[in-house]
């Protein structure tokens, strides 16, 4: 019986819980976060030191070695000037050792890029005018009537643009003698040129020229100046009749005999000519710089608002000119 009682005795198991680590269970997370932050700061410092120039490093070192002395001396023109990271720094080694500041390099690159862009624009514009010259020549060659006038047409590239000159010849006058009445062949030629010029956006200058033979019977009457201006304006009307937009003409002027084509013989027929200059953008800007726009009157209803309108506004209307006496005739050989 005693043996049976001993067998029936219950077994008691004691479980002991150790609570020593429960108090500091999250402390390692804070320590790890501090370690990661310190490593990030370290790598940032190494990256900044690697990307800093020698001049800036020297300026920082000078500042921390004697900051009060450098600040009292005004900082100087080294790394402590307005372009430096640290104010009041020391000597700028980028200047003393022949190196170049990053801002100076960017400024030089910007200047070079602008210069290259302008050169590209000039080359493109010249190529466009060369193509226009070839097209004008092709149009004249394709027209049987105008092909006979080819010897009177001079095309050349000038610093101001493409110059198209139509010169007079004995037996082939461009205008009626002593007037601005356009001859039929000249009218067809001008209209053909006006049609071709619609393909380029460049502005035009028209110039009328005469020979040196005096015109007019009175001292202050109708002279070569009025005649050359009237012929240039008559040529403008024919270009517009050929399809040229009216606002594409920038300037019309008469030069009389002031700029002869044949300087050895001022009375030669070739001096009587019409010049059409297809202007480059630079030449057009020179015209506007030479004649500044007036300030528009804010109270005026039709204030000038565009360069083209301003240029037109600056040209006063021609006064009534004394025409030559109908009974008088121009000098022999003068047209």
C-alpha positions as CSV (number, residue, x, y, z in Angstrom):
1,X,0.0,0.0,0.0
2,X,2.8,2.4,0.8
3,X,4.3,1.7,-2.5
4,X,1.0,2.5,-4.3
5,X,0.8,5.9,-2.4
6,X,4.3,6.8,-3.5
7,X,3.4,6.1,-7.1
8,X,0.2,8.3,-6.9
9,X,2.1,11.4,-5.7
10,X,1.7,14.3,-8.3
11,X,4.8,15.7,-10.0
12,X,5.2,19.5,-9.6
13,X,7.3,21.4,-12.3
14,X,8.5,24.9,-11.4
15,X,9.1,27.3,-14.3
16,X,11.4,30.2,-13.5
17,X,11.2,33.4,-15.6
18,X,14.3,35.5,-15.9
19,X,13.4,39.2,-16.3
20,X,16.9,40.7,-16.5
21,X,16.9,41.5,-20.2
22,X,13.3,42.9,-20.3
23,X,14.4,46.3,-18.9
24,X,17.0,46.9,-21.8
25,X,15.2,45.2,-24.6
26,X,15.1,48.3,-27.0
27,X,18.3,50.0,-26.2
28,X,20.2,48.3,-29.0
29,X,18.0,50.0,-31.6
30,X,18.9,53.5,-30.3
31,X,22.6,52.6,-30.4
32,X,22.3,51.2,-34.0
33,X,20.5,54.3,-35.1
34,X,23.3,56.5,-33.7
35,X,25.8,54.3,-35.5
36,X,24.1,54.6,-38.8
37,X,23.8,58.4,-38.4
38,X,27.5,58.7,-37.6
39,X,28.4,56.6,-40.6
40,X,26.1,58.7,-42.9
41,X,27.7,61.9,-41.6
42,X,31.2,60.4,-42.1
43,X,30.5,59.4,-45.7
44,X,29.0,62.9,-46.4
45,X,32.1,64.5,-45.0
46,X,34.3,62.3,-47.2
47,X,32.2,63.1,-50.2
48,X,32.4,66.9,-49.5
49,X,36.2,66.7,-49.0
50,X,36.5,64.8,-52.3
51,X,34.5,67.4,-54.3
52,X,36.1,70.5,-52.7
53,X,38.9,72.3,-54.5
54,X,42.3,72.8,-53.0
55,X,41.7,76.5,-52.7
56,X,38.5,76.0,-50.7
57,X,40.3,73.5,-48.4
58,X,43.0,76.0,-47.8
59,X,40.5,78.7,-47.0
60,X,38.7,76.5,-44.5
61,X,41.9,75.5,-42.8
62,X,42.9,79.2,-42.6
63,X,39.6,80.1,-41.1
64,X,39.7,77.5,-38.4
65,X,43.4,78.2,-37.6
66,X,42.8,81.9,-37.0
67,X,39.2,82.9,-37.7
68,X,39.3,86.2,-35.7
69,X,42.5,87.4,-37.4
70,X,41.1,86.7,-40.9
71,X,37.7,88.3,-40.2
72,X,39.3,91.4,-38.8
73,X,41.5,91.7,-41.9
74,X,38.5,91.8,-44.1
75,X,38.7,88.3,-45.4
76,X,40.8,89.2,-48.5
77,X,40.3,88.1,-52.1
78,X,40.9,84.4,-51.5
79,X,38.5,81.6,-50.7
80,X,36.9,83.8,-48.0
81,X,35.4,86.3,-50.5
82,X,31.8,86.4,-51.7
83,X,32.3,83.4,-54.0
84,X,33.6,81.1,-51.2
85,X,31.8,78.6,-49.0
86,X,33.2,80.0,-45.8
87,X,33.3,83.8,-45.3
88,X,36.5,85.3,-44.2
89,X,38.7,82.6,-45.6
90,X,42.3,82.9,-46.6
91,X,44.1,83.0,-49.9
92,X,42.4,81.6,-52.9
93,X,44.7,79.0,-54.4
94,X,42.6,78.8,-57.5
95,X,44.0,82.2,-58.5
96,X,47.5,81.9,-57.1
97,X,48.2,78.5,-58.6
98,X,46.8,79.2,-62.1
99,X,43.6,77.2,-61.7
100,X,40.3,78.6,-62.9
101,X,37.1,79.0,-60.9
102,X,34.1,77.0,-61.9
103,X,32.0,80.1,-62.4
104,X,34.7,81.6,-64.7
105,X,34.7,78.4,-66.8
106,X,30.9,78.5,-67.1
107,X,31.0,82.2,-68.1
108,X,33.6,81.5,-70.8
109,X,31.6,78.5,-72.1
110,X,28.5,80.6,-72.3
111,X,30.3,83.3,-74.3
112,X,31.7,80.7,-76.6
113,X,28.3,79.1,-77.1
114,X,26.7,82.4,-78.0
115,X,29.5,83.2,-80.4
116,X,29.1,79.7,-82.0
117,X,25.4,80.2,-82.3
118,X,25.8,83.5,-84.0
119,X,28.3,82.0,-86.4
120,X,25.9,79.2,-87.2
121,X,23.1,81.7,-87.9
122,X,25.3,83.7,-90.2
123,X,26.3,80.6,-92.1
124,X,22.7,79.5,-92.5
125,X,21.6,83.0,-93.6
126,X,24.4,83.2,-96.2
127,X,23.5,79.7,-97.5
128,X,19.9,80.8,-97.9
129,X,21.0,83.9,-99.8
130,X,23.3,81.8,-102.1
131,X,20.3,79.5,-102.8
132,X,18.2,82.6,-103.6
133,X,20.9,83.9,-106.0
134,X,20.9,80.6,-107.8
135,X,17.1,80.5,-108.1
136,X,17.0,84.1,-109.5
137,X,19.5,83.1,-112.2
138,X,17.6,79.9,-113.0
139,X,14.3,81.9,-113.4
140,X,16.0,84.3,-115.7
141,X,17.5,81.6,-117.8
142,X,14.2,79.7,-118.1
143,X,12.4,82.8,-119.5
144,X,13.3,83.5,-123.1
145,X,12.5,87.2,-122.9
146,X,14.5,87.8,-119.8
147,X,17.5,85.7,-120.9
148,X,18.3,88.5,-123.4
149,X,18.6,90.9,-120.4
150,X,21.1,88.6,-118.5
151,X,24.0,90.9,-119.4
152,X,22.2,93.7,-117.6
153,X,21.7,91.8,-114.4
154,X,24.5,91.6,-111.8
155,X,24.2,89.4,-108.7
156,X,26.8,89.5,-106.0
157,X,27.1,88.7,-102.3
158,X,28.1,91.7,-100.1
159,X,28.5,92.2,-96.4
160,X,24.9,93.7,-96.3
161,X,23.4,90.7,-98.2
162,X,22.6,89.7,-101.8
163,X,22.8,92.7,-104.2
164,X,20.8,92.4,-107.4
165,X,21.6,95.2,-109.8
166,X,19.8,95.9,-113.1
167,X,21.9,98.2,-115.2
168,X,20.9,100.2,-118.3
169,X,22.3,99.6,-121.7
170,X,22.1,101.6,-125.0
171,X,19.2,100.2,-126.9
172,X,17.8,98.4,-123.9
173,X,16.5,101.2,-121.5
174,X,14.9,100.2,-118.2
175,X,12.7,103.4,-118.1
176,X,11.4,105.8,-120.5
177,X,13.8,108.6,-121.2
178,X,13.8,111.2,-118.4
179,X,10.9,109.6,-116.5
180,X,10.1,106.7,-114.1
181,X,7.9,104.9,-116.5
182,X,8.9,101.3,-116.5
183,X,9.6,99.5,-119.8
184,X,7.7,96.2,-120.5
185,X,10.8,94.0,-120.3
186,X,11.9,95.7,-117.0
187,X,8.4,95.3,-115.6
188,X,8.4,91.5,-116.3
189,X,11.9,91.1,-114.8
190,X,11.0,93.0,-111.6
191,X,7.8,91.0,-111.2
192,X,9.7,87.7,-111.7
193,X,12.3,88.8,-109.1
194,X,9.6,89.9,-106.7
195,X,8.0,86.5,-106.9
196,X,11.2,84.7,-106.1
197,X,11.9,87.1,-103.1
198,X,8.7,85.9,-101.4
199,X,10.6,82.7,-100.5
200,X,12.9,84.5,-98.0
201,X,11.9,86.6,-94.9
202,X,14.8,89.1,-95.4
203,X,13.9,92.8,-95.7
204,X,14.9,94.7,-98.9
205,X,16.5,98.0,-99.7
206,X,15.8,99.6,-103.1
207,X,18.2,102.2,-104.5
208,X,17.8,104.2,-107.7
209,X,20.9,105.5,-109.5
210,X,21.4,107.9,-112.5
211,X,24.4,109.0,-114.5
212,X,26.1,112.3,-114.0
213,X,24.5,114.2,-116.8
214,X,22.5,117.1,-115.3
215,X,18.7,116.9,-115.6
216,X,16.2,119.7,-115.5
217,X,16.2,123.2,-116.9
218,X,15.7,125.2,-113.7
219,X,18.2,125.6,-110.8
220,X,15.9,124.2,-108.1
221,X,13.6,122.0,-110.2
222,X,13.2,118.3,-110.8
223,X,16.7,116.8,-110.7
224,X,18.5,113.5,-110.8
225,X,17.7,113.1,-107.1
226,X,14.0,113.1,-107.7
227,X,14.3,111.0,-110.8
228,X,16.4,108.3,-109.0
229,X,14.0,108.2,-106.1
230,X,10.9,107.9,-108.4
231,X,12.5,105.1,-110.4
232,X,13.3,103.2,-107.2
233,X,9.7,103.6,-106.0
234,X,8.4,102.5,-109.4
235,X,10.6,99.4,-109.1
236,X,9.1,98.8,-105.6
237,X,5.6,98.8,-107.1
238,X,6.5,96.2,-109.7
239,X,8.1,93.9,-107.1
240,X,4.9,94.1,-105.1
241,X,2.9,93.4,-108.3
242,X,5.0,90.2,-108.6
243,X,3.8,89.0,-105.2
244,X,6.3,90.6,-102.8
245,X,4.7,91.5,-99.4
246,X,4.6,95.3,-99.1
247,X,6.1,95.2,-95.5
248,X,9.1,93.3,-96.7
249,X,10.5,96.5,-98.2
250,X,12.4,98.4,-95.5
251,X,13.9,101.3,-97.4
252,X,13.6,103.1,-100.8
253,X,16.1,105.8,-101.6
254,X,17.4,107.7,-104.6
255,X,21.1,108.2,-104.8
256,X,21.3,110.1,-108.1
257,X,24.9,110.0,-109.4
258,X,26.6,109.8,-106.0
259,X,27.6,106.2,-106.3
260,X,28.5,105.4,-110.0
261,X,28.8,101.9,-111.3
262,X,31.5,102.9,-113.7
263,X,33.7,105.3,-111.8
264,X,36.0,106.0,-114.8
265,X,33.0,107.3,-116.9
266,X,30.3,108.9,-114.7
267,X,28.1,109.4,-117.8
268,X,28.2,105.8,-118.9
269,X,24.7,104.1,-119.4
270,X,25.6,101.4,-116.8
271,X,25.5,104.1,-114.0
272,X,21.7,104.3,-114.6
273,X,20.6,101.3,-112.6
274,X,18.3,99.9,-109.9
275,X,19.9,98.0,-106.9
276,X,17.9,95.6,-104.8
277,X,19.7,94.5,-101.6
278,X,18.3,91.4,-99.8
279,X,19.5,92.4,-96.4
280,X,21.0,90.2,-93.7
281,X,19.6,90.4,-90.2
282,X,22.7,92.2,-89.1
283,X,22.4,94.9,-91.8
284,X,18.7,95.3,-90.9
285,X,19.6,95.8,-87.3
286,X,22.1,98.4,-88.3
287,X,19.4,100.4,-90.1
288,X,17.2,100.4,-86.9
289,X,20.2,101.3,-84.7
290,X,21.1,104.3,-87.0
291,X,17.5,105.6,-86.9
292,X,16.2,105.1,-83.3
293,X,12.4,104.8,-82.9
294,X,10.6,107.8,-81.5
295,X,8.7,107.4,-78.3
296,X,5.0,106.8,-79.3
297,X,2.5,109.3,-78.0
298,X,0.3,107.3,-75.5
299,X,-2.6,109.7,-76.2
300,X,-2.4,109.2,-80.0
301,X,-4.9,106.7,-81.3
302,X,-2.5,105.3,-83.9
303,X,0.7,105.0,-81.9
304,X,3.6,103.3,-83.7
305,X,4.0,99.9,-82.2
306,X,6.3,97.9,-84.6
307,X,9.7,98.5,-86.2
308,X,8.2,98.4,-89.7
309,X,5.6,101.0,-88.8
310,X,8.2,103.1,-87.0
311,X,10.4,103.1,-90.1
312,X,7.5,104.1,-92.3
313,X,6.5,106.8,-89.8
314,X,10.0,108.3,-90.0
315,X,9.7,108.8,-93.8
316,X,8.0,112.2,-94.4
317,X,5.7,112.5,-97.4
318,X,7.4,113.8,-100.5
319,X,6.4,117.4,-101.2
320,X,5.0,118.5,-104.5
321,X,7.9,118.7,-106.8
322,X,8.2,121.0,-109.8
323,X,8.1,118.7,-112.8
324,X,10.2,119.5,-115.8
325,X,8.7,121.6,-118.5
326,X,6.9,119.5,-121.0
327,X,8.4,121.4,-123.8
328,X,11.9,120.8,-122.6
329,X,13.6,117.5,-123.3
330,X,16.3,115.7,-121.3
331,X,20.0,115.9,-122.4
332,X,21.0,113.6,-125.3
333,X,21.8,110.1,-124.2
334,X,20.2,110.6,-120.8
335,X,17.4,108.3,-119.7
